[in-house]
Amino acid sequence: MLRLALPAFCTLGALSVGAASAPLPAMRVPVDGPSAVAASAALGAALCPPHTLPDGPVCVHIPSADDEGEPEAAIAPNAHHVKSGRWEVYEDIPRRPDRPADYDAYRYPVPPGLPGGHSVVSGYDLDKPDQAQRRGRTLHAVGHGAVDLPQARGTPAHLVALEHQQGDAEVLFVGALFGTTVITKQTVREGGHLRDYVILFGHLDGVAPGVGVGTVLKDDDVVGFVGDTGSPELIHLHWEARRVRDGVDAQAKAKLGGGALLAEDVSVVCDPRNVLPLR
């Protein structure tokens, strides 16, 4: 049975679900007594598609007996000011509530490189307000759709099989993007569906011998080596996950260059914690 934890009375106003929706009138939902479940179910049905319930600004899939693997991640519209000051609207897939918030709960392509056994020096923040996204020495950079993993130059960066991955990974791109970059395609079973993800290994010092477009990689195979290409003196691995949109052939897009795989109509940036395996 699904139970919703709400305060004694909870007021809900406008809620954005997927595409922009019209504001809803404020509602007071009692949570004590038999009417609570019915009221909550009615509210969820009004705001979200069937088999989902609202969780903040997104609709969260309700697992059922027919599902296989993890619930499908929901795409949410967001906006922030880019470096130029322009207001930019984009889509992203924020961390699902069922995935741990602690970055140290996950396995990464390189060993922990920070004091205390920590791995991530800069995490995913596209789902946070502008001010929380500002980073760098002068706080001028805005938005980070990946995890930055510091390690010594030349440390091997290994392929990580994603949570519920089906089959092996395939290399789609090797070349200049985030410095020297390798992009792999990895297929994941989500909520009973197969979804393709493209994974970026950026700022590499070099690519592992034998790795090229079309190479098939298994879990723990070496992809390349940690470096600072494209980010001088900031030696780290940029690891980014993007879900390929339905109906898009990532292999065909990759022939146009690595940047083509990042286009908004091709893939959606995803919080890496949705797909990284737990330690």
C-alpha positions in Angstrom: 0.0 0.0 0.0 1.3 3.5 -0.9 1.4 5.9 2.0 1.9 9.6 1.6 3.5 11.5 4.5 1.8 15.0 4.6 1.4 17.5 7.4 -1.9 17.8 9.2 -3.1 20.1 6.5 -1.1 20.8 3.4 -1.7 23.6 0.9 -0.8 23.0 -2.7 -0.8 25.6 -5.4 0.7 25.6 -8.9 2.8 22.6 -9.8 4.9 22.1 -13.0 4.7 18.6 -14.3 6.7 17.9 -17.5 5.6 20.7 -19.7 4.3 23.9 -18.2 0.8 23.5 -16.7 -1.8 26.0 -15.6 -1.8 26.9 -11.9 -4.2 24.8 -9.7 -6.3 26.3 -7.0 -4.9 25.9 -3.5 -6.2 22.8 -1.9 -6.3 21.7 1.8 -5.8 18.0 2.1 -6.7 16.3 5.4 -4.4 13.4 6.3 -6.2 12.0 9.3 -9.0 9.4 8.8 -10.2 7.3 5.9 -10.6 10.3 3.6 -6.8 11.0 3.6 -5.9 8.2 1.1 -8.8 9.0 -1.2 -8.0 12.7 -1.2 -4.3 12.1 -1.8 -5.1 9.7 -4.7 -7.4 12.2 -6.2 -4.9 14.9 -6.0 -2.2 12.8 -7.6 -4.5 11.8 -10.4 -5.3 15.4 -11.1 -1.6 16.5 -11.3 0.2 13.6 -12.8 -0.3 10.9 -15.5 -1.7 7.5 -14.6 0.6 5.3 -12.4 2.5 8.3 -11.1 2.3 10.7 -8.1 3.8 14.2 -7.7 7.2 14.5 -5.9 8.2 18.2 -5.8 8.2 19.5 -9.4 8.1 16.0 -11.1 5.9 13.0 -11.4 7.4 9.9 -9.9 6.5 6.4 -11.3 4.7 4.1 -8.9 6.3 0.6 -9.2 3.9 -2.2 -9.9 4.1 -6.0 -10.3 4.4 -5.6 -14.0 7.6 -3.4 -13.8 11.1 -4.8 -14.3 14.1 -2.9 -13.0 14.0 0.7 -11.7 11.2 3.2 -12.1 11.5 5.3 -15.2 13.2 8.7 -14.5 11.0 11.7 -15.0 12.2 14.7 -17.1 11.7 18.1 -15.5 11.9 21.6 -17.1 14.4 23.9 -15.4 15.9 27.3 -16.0 18.9 29.4 -14.9 21.1 32.3 -15.9 24.0 31.2 -18.1 27.4 32.9 -18.0 26.3 35.7 -20.3 23.4 36.5 -18.0 20.8 35.1 -20.4 17.9 33.2 -19.0 18.0 29.7 -20.4 15.3 27.0 -20.1 16.4 23.4 -20.4 15.3 19.9 -19.4 17.1 17.5 -17.0 16.4 14.3 -15.1 17.0 15.0 -11.5 17.9 12.4 -8.9 15.0 10.1 -8.1 13.8 10.0 -4.5 14.7 6.3 -4.2 18.4 6.9 -5.0 20.8 7.9 -2.2 21.8 11.5 -2.1 25.3 10.7 -0.7 27.7 10.6 -3.6 30.0 8.2 -1.6 27.3 5.6 -1.8 28.2 4.9 -5.5 30.9 3.2 -7.5 32.9 5.4 -9.9 35.4 4.9 -12.8 38.4 5.9 -10.6 39.3 5.4 -6.9 38.4 8.1 -4.4 40.8 11.0 -4.7 39.8 13.3 -1.9 40.7 13.2 1.8 38.6 10.8 3.8 37.9 8.5 0.9 35.5 10.9 -0.9 35.2 10.8 -4.7 33.3 13.9 -5.9 34.7 17.4 -5.9 31.8 18.9 -7.9 28.5 17.2 -8.3 25.3 17.5 -10.2 23.5 20.7 -9.5 21.2 21.5 -12.5 18.2 20.9 -10.3 19.3 23.6 -7.8 18.6 27.4 -7.9 21.1 29.7 -9.7 23.0 30.7 -6.6 23.6 27.0 -5.6 24.9 26.3 -9.1 27.7 28.9 -9.1 31.1 27.3 -8.8 34.8 27.8 -9.6 37.3 30.2 -8.0 35.4 33.3 -9.1 31.9 31.7 -8.9 31.2 32.7 -12.5 30.5 29.2 -13.9 26.8 28.1 -13.7 25.4 24.7 -13.9 27.1 21.3 -13.8 25.4 18.3 -15.2 28.0 15.7 -14.2 30.4 14.6 -11.5 34.0 15.7 -11.4 36.3 13.0 -10.0 39.8 14.2 -9.0 42.7 11.8 -9.3 46.3 11.8 -10.2 47.2 12.3 -13.8 47.4 9.0 -15.7 45.1 7.1 -13.3 43.1 4.6 -15.4 39.4 5.4 -15.8 37.4 2.3 -16.0 34.0 1.6 -17.6 31.3 1.2 -15.0 28.3 -1.0 -15.9 25.2 1.1 -15.0 22.5 0.0 -12.7 20.3 -2.6 -14.5 22.5 -2.3 -17.6 21.7 -4.8 -20.4 24.6 -6.0 -22.4 28.0 -4.3 -22.9 28.9 -0.7 -23.7 29.8 0.5 -27.2 32.1 3.4 -27.9 30.3 6.0 -30.1 32.9 8.8 -30.1 36.6 9.5 -29.4 38.0 13.0 -29.9 37.9 16.6 -28.7 34.9 17.7 -26.8 35.5 18.2 -23.0 39.2 18.1 -23.8 40.0 14.5 -25.0 36.7 12.7 -24.6 35.3 9.2 -25.0 31.5 8.7 -25.2 29.9 5.3 -24.7 26.4 4.0 -25.3 24.9 1.8 -22.5 21.4 0.4 -22.4 19.5 0.3 -19.1 16.2 -1.4 -18.2 14.0 1.2 -16.5 10.4 0.5 -15.4 10.0 -2.3 -17.9 11.5 -0.3 -20.8 15.0 -0.3 -22.4 16.6 3.1 -22.5 19.9 4.1 -24.1 22.3 6.4 -22.2 25.4 8.1 -23.5 28.2 8.4 -21.0 31.0 11.0 -21.3 34.5 10.5 -20.0 36.0 14.0 -20.3 39.4 15.8 -19.9 41.3 12.5 -20.4 45.1 12.6 -20.6 44.8 9.9 -23.3 42.6 7.1 -24.6 43.3 3.5 -23.6 45.1 1.4 -26.3 42.6 -0.3 -28.6 39.7 2.0 -27.7 38.0 3.5 -30.7 34.6 4.0 -32.3 32.8 0.7 -32.3 34.8 -0.9 -29.5 32.8 -3.0 -27.1 33.6 -2.5 -23.4 32.8 -4.6 -20.4 32.5 -3.5 -16.8 35.9 -2.5 -15.5 37.6 -2.2 -18.9 40.0 0.8 -19.1 38.5 3.6 -21.2 41.3 6.2 -20.8 43.5 8.0 -18.3 42.7 11.0 -16.0 44.1 14.3 -17.2 43.4 18.0 -17.7 42.9 18.4 -21.4 40.4 21.2 -21.9 40.8 22.2 -18.2 44.4 23.1 -17.7 45.8 22.3 -14.2 42.5 21.0 -13.0 43.2 17.3 -13.2 40.0 15.3 -12.9 37.6 13.0 -14.8 34.3 14.6 -16.0 31.7 11.8 -16.0 28.4 12.7 -17.4 25.2 10.6 -18.1 22.6 11.6 -20.7 19.5 9.7 -21.6 18.9 9.3 -25.3 15.4 10.5 -26.3 12.9 7.9 -27.6 13.3 7.2 -31.3 16.8 8.7 -31.6 19.6 6.6 -33.2 22.6 7.6 -31.1 25.0 5.8 -33.4 23.8 7.8 -36.4 24.0 11.1 -34.4 27.6 10.3 -33.3 28.7 10.3 -36.9 28.1 14.0 -36.9 30.5 14.5 -33.9 30.4 14.2 -30.2 28.6 17.5 -29.8 25.7 16.2 -31.8 25.0 13.7 -29.0 24.5 16.6 -26.5 21.9 18.4 -28.6 18.6 18.9 -26.7 16.6 16.9 -29.3 19.0 14.0 -29.0 19.6 13.5 -25.2 18.6 14.8 -21.8 21.2 15.4 -19.1 20.6 13.1 -16.1 21.7 13.1 -12.4 24.5 10.4 -12.5 23.1 9.0 -9.2 20.1 7.6 -11.1 22.3 5.2 -13.1 25.6 4.6 -11.2 25.8 1.3 -9.3 25.9 1.3 -5.6 29.1 0.3 -3.8 
